[in-house]
Amino acid sequence: MKNSFLLTVSFLLIATFVSCSNAGAYNNVNNKPIVNYQQNKMEFSEVKRFNKDVVLPEVTLITTFKKTVEIYDKLSNKNFSRSEPIPTFEENEYLLVLKPKLSKILYGDIEVTEIESKNQDLIIKYREVKSEEYQSDKLKHPVLIIKLTGKAPESIKLLAIN
C-alpha cells in the first residue's frame, strides 16, 4: 500500500513537471511555439574618438586593414602628422565607426552603453552626453571607433536611448 502511494505521488509530480515545462513553449493565445532568439551582450573596446565633420554613414563596418587606412585618412587632420598607429586586426575582430547625428545635445558626444548580438544582427545602444570640451569648442560631429570580437554581423542597428 505504501509503495503504491509513493508510486502514485511520484507519477503525479512527474506529470505536473512535464506539463508545466511544455506549457512554457507555447503562446497561450495562438498555441504557437515561442522561438527563443539567441541574444548576447557583447564586450567591446573603444579605439579612438574624433570630432570631425566628415561624410560617413552612421555606422561603418571595417573588416580589412585597407578599409581602416581609408577611414583614418578621412578622419585625420592634415595639419598634423599622425601620432598614433592605425589599429590592426586579430582573427575574428572587426571595427565599427559610429557617427550618429545628435538630436538632443547640439554640442555633445556619444557613449555606447550596450551592444547586443541577436542572431547575425548587432544592436548598438548609445546615448548623447554633454561634453564641456565640445561645448566650448562648438564641436558637434562625434565619431567613435570601437573594436569587437566575433563574426562580423549581417546588419547593424544604431539605437539612441536618451
C-alpha positions in Angstrom: 0.0 0.0 0.0 2.8 2.4 1.0 4.7 1.6 -2.3 1.6 2.2 -4.4 1.0 5.6 -2.7 4.6 6.7 -3.3 4.4 5.5 -6.9 1.2 7.5 -7.5 2.7 10.6 -5.9 5.8 10.3 -8.0 3.8 9.8 -11.2 1.7 12.9 -10.4 4.8 15.0 -9.7 6.5 13.9 -13.0 3.2 14.5 -15.0 2.9 18.0 -13.4 6.5 18.9 -14.2 6.3 17.7 -17.8 3.0 19.6 -18.4 4.4 22.8 -16.9 7.6 22.6 -18.9 5.6 22.1 -22.1 3.3 25.0 -21.4 6.1 27.5 -21.4 7.0 26.7 -25.0 3.6 27.8 -26.4 1.9 31.2 -26.7 -1.4 30.8 -24.9 -3.4 32.9 -27.5 -2.4 31.0 -30.6 -0.8 27.8 -29.3 2.2 28.6 -31.5 5.7 27.8 -30.3 7.7 30.7 -29.0 11.0 31.0 -30.7 13.9 32.0 -28.5 16.4 34.0 -30.4 20.0 34.0 -29.2 20.7 37.4 -27.7 24.1 38.1 -26.2 25.6 41.2 -24.7 29.0 41.8 -26.4 32.1 43.2 -25.0 33.8 46.0 -26.9 36.7 48.4 -26.6 37.0 52.0 -27.6 39.8 52.5 -30.1 39.6 56.2 -30.9 37.3 59.3 -30.6 37.2 62.0 -33.1 35.1 65.1 -33.7 35.1 65.9 -37.3 32.6 67.0 -39.9 33.2 64.2 -42.5 30.9 62.4 -44.8 30.4 58.9 -43.3 27.3 56.8 -42.7 26.0 56.4 -39.2 27.7 53.0 -38.9 30.6 51.7 -40.9 31.8 48.1 -40.6 35.5 47.6 -41.1 36.9 44.2 -41.6 40.1 44.9 -43.5 43.3 46.9 -42.8 42.9 48.7 -46.2 39.4 50.0 -45.2 40.9 51.1 -41.8 43.5 53.1 -43.5 40.9 54.8 -45.8 38.7 55.7 -42.8 41.7 57.1 -40.8 42.8 59.1 -43.8 39.3 60.7 -43.9 39.4 61.4 -40.2 43.0 62.7 -39.9 43.8 66.3 -39.5 46.1 67.2 -42.5 47.7 70.0 -40.4 49.3 67.4 -38.1 51.3 64.3 -38.7 49.7 61.1 -37.4 50.8 60.5 -33.8 49.1 57.1 -33.2 49.4 53.8 -35.1 46.4 52.6 -37.1 44.8 49.6 -35.3 45.3 46.2 -36.8 43.1 43.1 -36.6 43.5 39.8 -34.9 41.5 36.8 -36.2 37.7 37.3 -35.7 38.0 41.0 -34.9 36.4 44.0 -36.7 35.9 47.7 -36.1 32.8 49.8 -36.1 32.9 53.5 -36.9 29.9 55.2 -35.3 28.9 58.7 -36.4 25.2 59.3 -35.4 23.5 62.6 -35.8 23.0 64.3 -32.5 19.3 65.1 -31.8 19.2 66.1 -28.1 22.5 67.8 -27.4 23.9 70.1 -30.1 27.5 70.1 -29.0 27.7 66.7 -27.3 29.4 63.4 -27.5 28.2 59.8 -27.6 28.5 57.0 -25.2 27.9 53.4 -26.2 26.0 51.8 -23.3 25.5 48.3 -24.6 26.0 46.1 -27.7 23.8 43.1 -28.2 24.2 40.3 -30.8 20.8 38.9 -31.9 21.4 36.1 -34.3 23.5 37.7 -37.1 22.4 41.2 -36.2 24.0 43.8 -34.0 22.1 46.3 -31.9 24.2 49.2 -30.6 22.6 51.3 -27.8 24.1 54.7 -27.2 23.2 57.9 -25.6 24.2 61.5 -26.1 26.2 63.0 -23.4 27.3 66.6 -22.5 30.9 67.4 -23.1 32.5 70.6 -21.8 35.2 70.5 -24.4 32.8 70.0 -27.3 30.5 72.7 -25.9 33.4 75.3 -25.6 34.8 74.5 -29.0 31.4 74.2 -30.7 32.1 70.6 -31.8 29.0 68.7 -33.0 30.2 65.8 -35.1 31.3 63.0 -32.7 32.9 59.9 -34.3 33.6 56.8 -32.2 35.7 53.8 -33.3 35.1 50.6 -31.4 36.6 47.1 -31.7 34.6 43.9 -31.3 35.5 40.2 -31.4 33.5 37.6 -33.3 31.9 37.1 -36.6 31.1 40.3 -38.5 27.3 41.0 -38.3 25.0 40.9 -41.3 23.2 44.1 -40.2 23.8 46.8 -37.6 21.2 48.9 -35.9 22.1 52.1 -34.0 19.6 52.8 -31.3 19.6 56.1 -29.3 18.4 55.6 -25.7 18.1 59.2 -24.5 
